[in-house]
Amino acid sequence: MTDLIATLEGQEQELVFASFDHTDAWRLGSRITAIAQAAGHAVGIDIRRPGLVLFRAALPGITPDQETWIARKSAVVLHMLR
């Protein structure tokens, strides 16, 4: 478990954008959407900043449970700022 936490903390430090704006969110979200569609995955994609949704997509097959999970996960991330 300690190794996993260290790995995740390392990824958190490494995977940081130098800058990120509305255009970047659209490009990233569109790319994720295209990859998921090509693979036939039913996913919800939500890219946001506090108080502002920058990109949102719900691909065919997403369920209300997934929508609720996205909302809850977003709330935790925004609360913890991590």
N, C-alpha and C positions, 0 to 999 in steps of 0.2 A: 504494500500500500504506500509506503514511504517513497519507493521508486516511482510509482505512478504520479504521486503528487509532485515530485521533483520534475518529472517529465512534463507535466501539464504547466507548471510554473515556468519552465524553460520555454515552452511553446508560447505562452502568454507574453513573455518578454521579446521573443524573436518575431512573432507574427503581428507586428505593429506597422500600420501604414504611416509613411512620413507625412502625408496629408490625405484627407478624405472628404470629398464634397458631394453634392447632389449628382453630378455627372459620374463620379466614381461609383456611387451607390447604384445608379442605373446600369452602368457597364457590368459591375460585379453581379448584381441581381439577374440581369439578362443572361449572362454567361452561365450562372448556376441553373437558371430555368432551362436553358437550351440543353445543358448536359443531362439534367433530370428528365426532360421530355424524351431525349434520344434513348435514354436507358429505360424508359417506361415507368419511372418512379412517381408515386403519388406523394408529393411533398408540398409543404407550405414554406414560403420564403419570406422573411421579414427582416428588413434592414432599417434600423432607426437610430435616432439620437433622442435625448430627453425631449419629450413633447412634440416630436416630429417623425413621422414615418417617411423614410426616404425611398423605399422600394417594398412592394408587397405583391406576392403571387400565390395563388392556390391552384395547384394543378389537379386535373381530374383524378378523383379517388380519395382526396383528402377528406377526413371525417371531422365532425364537430369536436371530437376529443382532441384531435391534433390542433385545431384552432384554439381550444382552451389551453392546451399545453404551451403553445407559442405565446399566448398572452401572459401566462404565469411565468414562463422563463424570461420573457422580456422585462416583466416587473422586477424579478430578482436581479437581473443584470443591471438595470437602471438604478435600483436601490443600492447595490454593492459597487457600482461603477467598475465592474470587472466582468 
